[in-house]
Amino acid sequence: MLFGLYAQTSAVALVAAIPVAAWELCLAVRLIVTGLAPTAEPAREPALPVPVPA
C-alpha cells in the first residue's frame, strides 16, 4: 500500500506514474540534445593588456 491509499502495482499507481516518466524522458532528451551543443562564444582577448604587478 502506498501511503495506505492504493497498492503500488495498481492501475492508479500506473496512471499516476505516467506523467513522471514522460517528464523525465523529455528532460533527458533535451539535456542530451542541447547540453552537447556549444552555445557559448569563446573568450576573446582583452582590449587592453592587463598590467601584472612586479
Secondary structure, DSSP 8 states (H G I E B T S, - for coil): -BTTTB-TTSHHHHHHHHHHHHHHHHHHHHHHHHHSS--S------SS------
